């Protein structure tokens, strides 16, 4: 046959013509297929094996060897899941054995302990391999190494745990409490599961810091947190709210039961000597409130917090339950914007200024502000019956450039208790109208971006301590230094 007319003609590497014999061409295709298959098997990131009906391991690629620490030669004795995992009692979960027995796909998760000590988490999937979809040849084994994914999941879980844990006491922190409280309200609204909130703090905690030092005060907080966790159920949530104040969410628990549990905690606490306090015992006060249909997160907290304040005013070291409906939700935004008040003149140019109404009484708000002061290491610059001025950061140094100095801020907090008008329900009573202003300590501080970020952070933190949600603010305005306000 003329080579110029043959469709099987090919050219050799040196350019010479090679005869186009069909059998030779098929051999070349078969060779290419085998080389392609072999290369693909070795380059796949999945571990691939083939086990025939006699449990001989005929294929074992490089990824399978890396995952298991076993070479193809190591597998010549035949398939054994115990040899792979180095663990006993795994044969009944073996996907290969199931596939060979039932001719059906099977998947299992395994932990493989390699000879070098590494632990590899592998997903094994055995698929029946049939010739022309009829004759069963054996099991095709595919293995995925999930170790990196599991490590990443573990790291994410650890980071989430850190983000939700108070570093001093080891109980949940404020962020975790907010999430759990929202979940408790969702359970109540969807399934009528009643939960209760307990707020408690150590009596005369400032005396402990003054008499024994802050380090011993921290140890007292750790001991108190440990005591709380010992007396709650597994489903209850203990969290440090701030300073010496702790909260307990009692899931599926009415007010009376929660109060009884708080009483047991209180009674045992006053009998427990504290080694770090020269054997003296701690006492604590407790306020309890139960979720009702009229509540949201803020109003529930306000009722429990007011009960705690009542316990303090009643001599401390006692448990007080809030009456249902003692406080209701804040006025609607339409009602709030009708409120007006002539606030005092603020010196300097505010960075951010907010006004809002809250059902929380001024005395309770002041207790919250004390926690904010301690948390932010703020200094009280001025205080009177209706306002307080706080100084944060900003200590100047003659040896530092102004751009390198710590951001210094002044926080002005003003309060006025006012009656709500135009309401059909007269039981709503009084509310507290507040204005909070954040301004720079240095009049000519040019770091506008840094000042704005710091001011927003401080305002957000203050709202958290006061249990004021951002979407409940009737007025919110911010100015940058230099723009001024009216």
Secondary structure, DSSP 8 states (H G I E B T S, - for coil): --GGG-TT-EE-TTS-EE---HHHHHHHHHHHHHHHHHHHHHH-SSEEEEEETT--EEEE-HHHHHHHS--TGGGTT---HHHHH--SS-GGG-HHHHHHHHSS-EEEEEEEE-TTS-EEEEEEEEEEEEETTTEEEEEEEEEEE-HHHHHHHHHHHHHHHHHTB-TTT-SB-HHHHHHHHHHHHHHHHHH----EEEEEEETTHHHHHHHH-HHHHHHHHHHHHHHHHHTS-TT-EEEEEETTEEEEEETT--HHHHHHHHHHHHHHHTT-B-GGGTT-B--EEEEEEE--TT--HHHHHHHHHHHHHHHHHTTSSSEEE--TTSS-----HHHHHT--------SS-EEEEEEEEESS-HHHHHHHHHHHHHHHT-EEEEE-SSEEEEEES----TTS-GGGS---EEEEEEEEEEE--S-S-GGG-EEEEEEEEEEESSTT---HHHHHHHHHHHHHHHHHHHT--GGG-SEEEE--TTT---
